[in-house]
């Protein structure tokens, strides 16, 4: 299939394009910036907020995986409008486009769907619209709910790199490798289930192939670990791995809980749903294995993907 990937230049999107190509499909990156991030894929200029552009994408593809969104938990609380305009209206444009051309599609859902922040609310709204479209408009869209994806190539935020949103893994790894205490909001009590980004990519592509075969799944496919971990447990693992690599052990600095986050312990991902798209839950990369590979990647790409900040910026 020729598969449109909205958000194809993003962290997960790059892995999805690689997975599609590995299976013999042809990725088409749908991007409003015209950047391919080094991938050898066709790039179609467009914005998911533009209904006409999304329809054009559908007209030139055999299926669409919809990843593009305004990210950020606490970053979107003080100004929720961009998240609503992009995530909700962009999601509806995706659904209208696949409905018009009767294409199979996949929508990526948010793991922390219970949290009351702009990102979680807007993403979960579209998940419900998918159910409506499938039931009443005859669409073939499967939902994949991924918890926090991690792995090589995830962009770090300042002062380590120029990423716009502070993500858990780069924040932990870059601090630990820089000899800076790891900062944990709310003491790291939040549950933050982590999943290897390659496992997310193969689940998304497998879910699209299922939709293309006419298998519209009643349940959301959930990709995550069978057992939950807290951010503090993840931080301690990262610090341990860095210490094993010969780096001085850093401490943990506890900060107040950020707006929009809670320490509540949710129900863990129902990994049995992966069986519906032919994925054995036992085949998922373990947190220890995946985080070790991730730390090693950051070590290899210091000075290019990220760097240790000058002493005056280390408190940033």
Buried (B, 14 or more C-beta within 10 A) or exposed (E): BEBBBBBBBBBBBBBBBBBBBEBEBBBBBBBBEEEBBEBEBBBBEBBBBBBEBBBBBBEEBBBBBBBBBBBBBBBBBEEBEBBBEBBBBBBBBBBBBBBEBEBBBBBBBBBBBEBEBBBBBBBBBBBEBBEEBBEEEEBBBBBBBBBBBBBBBBBBBEBBBEBEBBBBBBBBBBBBBBEBBBBBBBBBBBBBBBBBBBBBBBBBBBBBBBBBEEBBBEEBBBBBBEEBBBBBBBBBBBBBBBEEEEBEEBEBEBEEBBEBBBEEEBEBBBBEBBEBBEBEBEEBBEBEEBBBBBBEBBEEEBEEBBBBBEEEEBEE
